[in-house]
Amino acid sequence: MEILNNLAELFFDAAPWLLLGFVAAGFIKVWLPDDLLSRWLGGEGLWPITKAAVIGAPLPLCSCGVLPAAMSLRRSGASRSSTVSFLIATPETGVDSIALSYALLGPVMAVIRPVAAIISAIFTGLLTSLIAPTDSANHQNACSSCCGTHNEAVIDSCCDKSEQKQTGFLNRSISALRYGLMEMVDDLVLWLIFGLLLAAAMKTWAPPMILADWGSGLSAMLLILLVSIPTYICATASTPIAAALLLAGISPGTVLVFLLAGPATNIATMGVIHKEMGKAVLITYLLGICVSSITIGLATDAVLQAGDINIIAQVSVGSEWLPQWLIYLSGLILLLAASASVIKKAWSNKQFPHNH
């Protein structure tokens, strides 16, 4: 029973912020003009790279969904360095993952995470401009390259139906809610369930700080980097797993390495980058993420230790000041959305058992 109580506590702590993130993500997705990013991210140098990182950070795109968007920018004239910056900042964080980070990881990590993502993106973009000079944009269809390597659930995320923008305030708002509460939930529900179960299990059965002896420092960060790079996991779904790692005693800096490298890299992303922008850009991309995430992780641990900031005490305290009715209403809405998604997936698998 204790694990169920802890699971319920974690879920209701996260529910209002996760719901807020999903809705905000839907409105950003629907209301952002298709050609606006292309106009903003043209040109070379630090300023376009920085704009790509800052603009990409709040966008609700995972590491697969960002690929067609980034390659569209590339074909529209964005430099390779700006495209790389956008490719890193966008999946590493977003309005949905920031909101959930506040609920599960506390306010300090909710601030550190997007700042770290932007710094990592800018660093890797600058590194790309030095190591891999810009060439002409590749006009290959990035969407087909991405979607050709994934299962149906990820294809829906990569080439989703919401790209066809609706007109009119009411229609767009409905499309935004549909995207946030249906399409995003479809993509994330299983990972979120897994992450919350893992966090609840850690809170129930793992002695506090069980991994503290080896859960910090360069060796721990290199190990978690090795695990994170090939793994497909988005920023939002990685958050409850990060909370579980914190509860087990992994240092905040080491957890931050997972939060940066996990969403920004996976086998499919690396394949598309190699195909679209070349081997030199891929090597630079991986090098930049590895160096920046470990450097930021070490700096985070040092700053938190120097400031005597206890991140563990902030885990799952984000909803303490919210009214109970709002917490339970948010939880009910998410439960309905998640249940509908799970039923739909189960029905789809029953109807088309050989689809995958």
N, C-alpha and C positions, 0 to 999 in steps of 0.2 A: 504493500500500500504506500510505503514511503516514496517509492520511485514515481508512482502515479501522482502523488501530492506535489513532488518536485517538478514533474512534467507539466502539471497544470499551472504551477506557479510561474515557471519559465514562459509558458505559452501566453498567459495573460499579461505578464510583464512586457512581452514583445508585441502583443496584438495591436494596441493602438498605434504604435510607431510603424509597424509593418504595414498596417492598413493605410496609414498616411503616406508611406513611401510608395506603395502600389498606386494609389490614386494620383499622387504627384507625378510619378513616372508616366502614367497614362496620359496626363495632360501635356507633359513635355513632349512625349512622342507624337501626339496628334497635332499640337498647335505649332510645333517648330517647322518653319518653312523648309521645304526640301533643298532649295538652292542656297539657303543662308550660309551654311557652313562652308560651302565652296567659295563664296565671295569673301569670307573672313580669313580663310587659311591659305590664300595664295602667297607666293613669294618665298624668299629665303631668309635665314638668319634667326636670331633669338626671339624676335617679336612674334612671328608666325608660329614658331615652336611653342612658345608660352601660351599664345591664344589657343592653340590646338589642345593643350593640356587642360587649361581652365574651362574651355567650352565642353570638352569631352567628359570631365569629371562628374557633372551631375546627370549625364544622360543615362537612361535606363536600358543599356545594351550590355549583354554578356559577351564573353570572349568569342562566341560564334557570331552573334548578331551584329557585332561591331565590324566584322570583316567586310561585308558588302558596302556598308556606309563608308568605311575608310578607303576602300578601293574606288568608290564613286568620287570621293574627294581627290584621290590621286589622278583619276582620269580627267577631272575637271581642272587640273592645274596645280594642285597642292604639291609641295616638294616632298621627297621621300622622308626627310627629317620631320616635317610637320605631320605626315601621315603616321610615322612611327610613334610620335608623341601622342597623337589621338588614339592610336591602337592600344597604348598602354594605360593612359589615364581613364579611358572610358570604361573598360571592364573592371578595373581595380576598385572603382567606387561608383556611387550613384545616389540619387536622392533616397531610393529605397534602402540601400545598404547603410547609408549614414543614419537614417532614422532607426533602423534595427540595431546598429552599433551603439547608439545612445541608450537603447533599452537593455541590451544584453552585456555590453562591454563598458558602459559608463561614459560620462561626458568627456573625459580626457581622451580616451581612445577614439571617441566619435569625432574629435577635432584632429587628432594626430593622423588618423587614417586617410582622409582626403588630402591633407597637406602633404603627407608622404607620397601619395599617388601622383600628385602634381609634380613634386620634386623629382620623383623617379622618371616620369614621362619627359620632363624637360631635359634631364641629364642624358637620357638615352637618345632623345632627338638631337641634341648637340653632338653627342658621340657619333651618331649616324652622319651628320653633316661633315664631320672631320674624316671619318673612315670610308664612307660610301658616298661619293659625290653624286649629285642629282643627275638623272638622265631623263629621257622623255617618258611620259606616263604610259603605262601598259594598259591597253584598252580591252583586255580580256574580261569576260563576265565573271566578276569575283563571286557573285552570289551562287552561280552554278558550281564554282570551284569549292566553295564552302559547303554547300548543301549536298554535294555529291559524296561527301565523306562522313555523313552523320546519319543517325537514325531519325525516325519521323518526328520525335519530340523535339530534337535539336533543329531539324529543318524548319519546323514551325517557328522556332525562335529566330533562326537566321533569315528566312525569307517570309516573314509573317504577312498576313493578309491586311494588316493595318497600314501598310505602306500607301494604299490608295486612300488619300485624305478625303474626308467627308466635308461638305460645305454646310455653313450655317452653324450658329452657336450651339443650338440644342443637339443637332446631329453630331457635331464634333465632341461635345461633352459626353454624349452617350458612347461614342467610339472610344473616348479616353477611358471611361469606366470599364468598358468591355475589355480593352487592352490590359488595364491594370489588374482587374479582378478576375479575368478569365484567362487570357493568353499568358500573362506573367505567372499566374498561379499554376496553370498547366505546366509551364516550364520548370517551376521551382518546387512544387509541392512535395515530391518524393525526397529531394535533398533536404528541404526544411524539416520534414518529419524525422529523417535520419539524424540531422544535426541536433534537434531538440531532444530526441531520445538519448543520444550520446551525452549531451550536457546533463540531462537528468540522471543518467547512470553514473556519471562521474561524481555528481553532487551527492548521490546516495551511497555508493559503494567505495569510491576511491578515497583513501585518507587524504586530508588536505595537504597540498604541496608534495604529493607522492613523487612527482618528477622534478622537484626543485633542484636536486643534486646535479642532474645533467641537463636540465631544461633551459639553460642559458649559455651565453658565450658563443664563440665562433663555430665550434664543432657542432653544437646543436642547431645553429642556423644553417650550416652547410647541409646537415642531414635533412632538415625540413625543406630546404631548397631543392634537394635531390628528389624528394617525394612530390613536391608541389609542381615542378615544371611540366611533367607529362600529364598531369591530372586535369580533367575537365570539371571545373566547378566555378560557379559565378560568385560575384561579390556578396550578394544577399545570402545565398545558401551556405557560404563559407563562414558566416558570422556566428551561428550557434555552435559550429565546430570549434571556432576560435574561443568561444566562451568556455567550452569543455576543456580545451587545452589550458586556459588560464586557471580554471578550477583545479586542474591536476598539478599545477605548479610550473608549467612552462612560462618563461619570462615574457612580459609584454612585447619586448623587442623581437623575440623569436616568433611569437604569434604574428607579429606584424609582417615578418618575412613571408609567412604562409598567406596572409591576407593580400600581399602585393603580388607574389609570384604565382600563386594558385590561379586566380582569375585571369591574369595577363598572359599566361602561357598554357598551351596544351599541344598535343601532337598535330591536330588539325590546323590550328593557328600557325604553327611553324611551317607546315606544308604549304599553306597558302602564301605566306610571306616569301618563302623560297621561290615559289612559282611566279609570283607577281612582281617581286622587287629584287630577287637575286640572292645568291649565297652570302655575299658580303653584308647585306642588310640583315639577313637572318642571324648571322654570327654577332653583329653589332647589337641587334635587338636582345639576344640572350645575354650577352656580356653586360649590357647596360642594366638590365633587370637584376642580374645576379649581384653586380657591384653595388648598385644603388640600394637594393633591398637590404643587403647585409650591412652596409654602412649606416643606413637609416635605423635598422634594428639595433645595432650596437649603440648608436647615439641616443636612441629612445631609452634603452635600459640605463645608460649613464645619467641622462637627465632626470629620469624618474627616481633613480637611487639618490642622486644629489639633492633633489627636492623633497625626498622622503614622501613620495606620493604612492599610496597603496591602491593599485588598480583592482586587486581582488575585492576590496571592500566596496568597489563601485559596480561590480558585476550584478546585473539584474536589479538595479535600483532606479531605472529610468522612469518607472510608472508610479512612484510613490506619491507624487503630488497630484496625480490625475484623479478625477471623481470615479467612484467604483462603477457607476452606471455606464460611463464611457468605456471603461476597461472591458466590462462584460459584453457590452453591445459590439465592440470591435472584435472581441473573441468570437461572438456568435456569427458575425458576418464572415469572418475568415474561415470558421468551421464549415459554414454552408458552402463557401466558394471551394474550399479544399475537398469537401465531400463530393461535390458535383464533379470536380476534376478527376478524383480517383475513380468514381463510378464511370465517367466517360472513358477513361483509360482502360478500365477493366472491360467495358462493353466493346471498345475498339479492338482489344486483343482477342476477345471471344469471337467477334465477327470476322476478323482478319488475322488468324493465328500465324500465318506465314509472312506477315508484312515486314518483319525485321530480318 
